[in-house]
Amino acid sequence: MGTPDTESAAVGSGAVRDFEAHLYIGTSSWLTCHVPFKKTDIGSSITSLPSGIPGRYWVATEQDIAGGCLTVLRDNIFWPDDELSSGAPPPDAFQAFDRIAEGVPAGSGKLIFTPWLNGERTPVENHLVRGGFFNQSLNTTRAHLIRAVFEGVAYNTRWMHQHVERFVKKRFDAINFVGGGAKSSLWCQIHADVLNRRIRQVKDSGLANVRGAAFIALVALGYITFDDIPERVEITKTYDPNPDNRKIYDELFAEFLNIYKNNKRAYARLNAMAR
């Protein structure tokens, strides 16, 4: 039988031992680890499902739109196909976003982006909630908008991260980062700062799924064991939290949660007929 994408990525991330976490950011995102038990938390939409590793489980989570927020920023805001367009986006648009956002201080001038462009799944199952920029001022530039998107996705990750650690009753001291989002050194550092955890940038992060499928095949053929996998996954760089950014990110994360709490009824009224 084949192995689904999440189970493959969990192996390809190199985080194969129980309670070793990995974060994936592609169009959507998840934060997971392998666990030795079956468990479900309906309140936070987290469960554990059979893993690609026999006799083990992995923690199933999902945030609906993550890296996809940058695609929307590129295609719908900066380079839309309309009469004001300056042409097609440059091939290095995402790298340009990195460079521009690096010039903005942590916190984006207290501009907060919520990435719920298609509702949310973990830790709230709410298909009516929507995204947006909050606390925009006359001083807000498009550089602030870009960095706020990077940070908003990280706030969303922290929201999920808190519930996953509570679910497994363990602290993740380090998190392997895979997917296209892990190619961004800026996003690695922002996640380290926002989560207050060490982030390990996996080499060839976009190949985690196919690498995991290959590892599973190698184990089945008897060439390696699952215990051999961590040493075969190279870490490009390790990012430690910057203590100078702790205060601003704690403040803005608290307000990020307040934005959801204070606006979920309005979202429900506005989007009740959305689906």
N, C-alpha and C positions, 0 to 999 in steps of 0.2 A: 504493500500500500504506500501511497505518497504521504508526505508530511505537510500540513498546512503552513502558511507563511510565518505565523507568529511562533509556532513551535520550532520551526527551522531557525528563525532569527535568534531565538533564545539560546540555541546551541551554538550558532555561529558567532554570537556576541562574546563567547568565551566564559560567560557567567553560568557555569553548569552545576556548580555545587549548591546545595540547599542554602537559601537565603542570600545568595550572591545576585545582586540586582543588575538589570540593564534597562536603559531608556532608549526607545526608538522614536525618532521623529522623521516621518515622511510626510505625505499629505495629512494623515492623522498621526496620532502618537499613542504609545502605551508605556507603562512602567511595570515591570514584572520581575519575578524571580522563581526559581524552582523551590517546591516545598514537598515535604513527605506526607501531606495529608489532604483529604478532600474536605472542603469547607465552602460555605456561601454566606455572604453578607448582603441581604437584599437591600438594606437601607442605603448602602453606598455603591450598589451595582458591581460588586466584586465577587468573584468565585474562583475556585481552583479547578482546572480541567486536566485531563490526561496529557502528559508531556510526550515529547519525542524520545525521552529517555524512559525505558521500560520501568514500570513500578513507581514512577514519580509523577508529580503534578506541577503545573505552572499557574501563577496567579493571573487571571484574565481581567484586564482592564482596557479601556479605550477612551481617548478623548477625540471627538469627532473630526475637528479640523485643527491642525498645528502648523506644519510646514506649508500647508495649503493657504494659510493666511498671507504668506509672502507672495505666493502666486497671484492671489487676489489683489494685493497691493501693486504688483507689477502690471497685471493685465487690465484691472478695472479702474485703478487710480492714476498711475503714472503714465502708462502707455496704452490707453484704451483705443479701440478702433472707432474714432469719431472725428468730427471736423476740427477739433482742437488738438488732435494727436500730432506729435512731432515725428511720427514714424514707428516702426517696429522696435520693440525693446532690444537693447544691445545683448549680445550673447552672454556677457558677463554681468548681467543685471544683479544677480544675487550676490556676486562678489562686490559689486559697487555698493549694494545695501550694507554689506559688512563694513566697507571702508568709511562710508558716510556715518553709520551709527557709532563707529568707534570714536568719532569726534564729539559725541554728545555725552555729558556726564551721566553716571548711573542715576536712574530714576526719571530720565527724560523730562526734566522740569516738572515732575509730578503729573505728567500726562499718563493716563492708564488706558491700555487697550484690552478689551475683553474678546477672546477669540471664538466666541460661540456662534459662528456664522451659520451653522447648520444644527443648532441645538447642542446638547451635551449628553454624555453617557456615564462617565465616572468622574467624580463621585456622586453626581446627581443625574438621574434619568429624566431629562427635560427637553423634549423636542421643540418647545415653544420659545426658549430663550434665544437671544440674538446678540451679536457682537457690536462693538462700537468704540469710539474714542471718548474718554471722559476727562474733564478738567482742561480742555483746550483753551488757550488764551491768545491775546494778540501777539504774544512772543513765540507762539508755537510755530516751528518751521517744519518743512517736510523731513528734515533730519530727525527731529523729535518724533515724528510719526513713525519713521522706520524703526528707530530704536525701541519705541513703545510697543511695536508689534513683537519684536524679539523678546522683550521683557514680559509682555502679556501672556505669551505662550508659556514662558517659564513660571509665571504666577500660577497658571492653570496646572502646570506640572507639579508645583509645590502642593496645590490643593489635593491632587490625586495622590501624591507621595505621602502626605500625612495619613491618608486613609489606608494606603497599602502597608505602611509600617505598622499601623494599628492592627491590621488584618493578620499579619504574620507575627506580630509581637516581637519584632526585631528592629534594630536600627541598621540602616544601610550606611556604613562608613564610606564606601566607595561605590560608584555606579558606572558601569560600562555604557558608553554612548555610541549608538549605531544609527544607521539610516542616513539619508541625504542631509538632514539637519546637523549631523555630527561633523560634517565637513567644515562647518563654520567655527573657527577658533573663538570668535566673539561669542557665539551662542554657547559654546562649551563653558566659557568663563562666566557668562551671565547665569547659566544654570548652577554652576558651582556657588556663585554668590547668593542667588535666590534660595536655593535648597539648603545652603550651608553644609554641603557635602562635597567630597572629592569626586571629580568627574574624570573618567579615563576615556580618552578619545581613541576608539578602535581604528586601526589602520584599515583602509578599504572598507569604510563603514557601510557604504551602499551595497556591499556584497554579502552582508551578514546572512541573508536568507539562503543564498545558493551555497555559501560556505558551510552553513549548518546542515543543509541536506547532504553535502559531500561528506561531512564528518559522520553523520548517522550511517551513511552507506559504508564508510571505512570501518566503523565499529561492527556493523553487521557482517562484513567480510573478514573480520578478525585481525585487521591491520593495526588498529589502535583500540584503546578503551576510552570511555567518557572522561576518565580521570586525566588522560593525556591532553585533552583539548585545551585547557587554559594556557599551557605553555606554547601552544601552536597558534594562538591569537595574539598578534603584535599590537601593543599600545603605542600610538604615535606620540601622545603627550598627556601628561597629567595636569589637571587644573585644580588648585586649592582655593577655597573661598577667600576673598579679599575682605578682611575685617573692617576696612574703611567703608564698605558698602552695606554692612549689616543693618544699620539703623534705617536707612532710606528704604531698603527692600522690605524690612519687617513692617514699616509704616504703610507702604503701598500695597503689600499683600493683604494686610488687614482691611484696607479700603476696597481692594479687589473683591474680597468676600462680601463686604457691605454692599457693593454695587449689585451683586446677585441677589442678596437678601432683600434689598430695598426696591428692586425693580422687577422681580419675577412675576408679580401680579400684573404689572403693566405689560410685560412681554406676553403673558397669557391672554390679556384682552386684545392686544394688537395682532397676535398670530394664531388665534383660536381656529381660524379657518384656513391656516397655512397648509395643512395636510388633511 
